[in-house]
Amino acid sequence: MLHGLTGWHLLIVLAVILLLFGAAKLPALAQSVGKSARVFRGEIKAMKEEDAASDAQASPAGVADTRIDGFAADPPSAR
């Protein structure tokens, strides 16, 4: 992926970033990226918790699974 890149290449890239954004704006830029990453991780965690909660509600404990060999069996009629 980084074929042939050395420390000098990284130093040049950092110098270009410093010239583009200026030394005063770099801390604010890094803080903004950090906040965005925290918000993103929080949203991913919330989505996983919602999925786990919906799975727990969808298959409550004590209810037998009516699947036979990966296919759902016909539910009994309510006569």
C-alpha positions as CSV (number, residue, x, y, z in Angstrom):
1,M,0.0,0.0,0.0
2,L,2.8,2.4,0.9
3,H,5.3,1.1,-1.7
4,G,8.6,2.9,-1.4
5,L,7.5,5.7,0.9
6,T,10.1,6.8,3.4
7,G,10.2,9.2,6.3
8,W,11.2,12.0,4.0
9,H,7.9,11.6,2.1
10,L,6.0,11.9,5.4
11,L,7.9,15.0,6.3
12,I,7.1,16.6,3.0
13,V,3.4,15.8,3.3
14,L,3.4,17.3,6.8
15,A,5.1,20.4,5.5
16,V,2.5,20.8,2.8
17,I,-0.3,20.4,5.3
18,L,1.3,23.0,7.5
19,L,1.6,25.4,4.6
20,L,-2.0,24.9,3.5
21,F,-3.7,25.2,6.8
22,G,-1.2,27.3,8.8
23,A,0.2,26.5,12.2
24,A,-2.7,28.4,14.0
25,K,-5.4,26.3,12.4
26,L,-3.9,22.8,12.9
27,P,-4.9,22.4,16.6
28,A,-8.5,23.4,15.8
29,L,-8.5,21.0,12.8
30,A,-7.2,18.1,15.0
31,Q,-9.8,18.9,17.7
32,S,-12.6,18.8,15.1
33,V,-11.4,15.5,13.7
34,G,-11.3,14.1,17.2
35,K,-14.8,15.2,18.0
36,S,-16.1,13.8,14.8
37,A,-14.5,10.4,15.6
38,R,-16.1,10.4,19.1
39,V,-19.5,11.2,17.7
40,F,-19.2,8.5,15.0
41,R,-18.1,5.9,17.6
42,G,-21.0,6.9,19.8
43,E,-23.5,6.5,17.0
44,I,-22.1,3.1,16.1
45,K,-22.4,2.0,19.7
46,A,-26.0,3.2,19.9
47,M,-26.9,1.4,16.7
48,K,-25.4,-1.9,18.1
49,E,-27.4,-1.4,21.4
50,E,-30.6,-0.8,19.4
51,D,-30.0,-3.9,17.3
52,A,-29.4,-6.0,20.5
53,A,-32.6,-4.6,22.1
54,S,-34.7,-5.3,19.0
55,D,-33.3,-8.8,18.8
56,A,-34.1,-9.4,22.4
57,Q,-37.7,-8.2,21.9
58,A,-38.1,-10.2,18.6
59,S,-37.3,-13.5,20.2
60,P,-38.4,-13.5,23.9
61,A,-37.2,-16.1,26.2
62,G,-39.4,-19.2,26.7
63,V,-40.8,-19.1,23.1
64,A,-39.8,-22.2,21.2
65,D,-38.1,-21.7,17.8
66,T,-40.4,-23.1,15.1
67,R,-37.6,-23.5,12.5
68,I,-36.9,-26.8,10.8
69,D,-33.7,-27.1,8.9
70,G,-33.4,-23.4,8.4
71,F,-37.0,-22.9,7.2
72,A,-39.8,-21.5,9.4
73,A,-42.4,-24.1,10.1
74,D,-46.1,-23.3,9.5
75,P,-47.6,-21.8,12.7
76,P,-50.4,-23.8,14.2
77,S,-53.9,-22.6,13.3
78,A,-55.8,-20.7,16.0
79,R,-59.0,-22.8,15.9
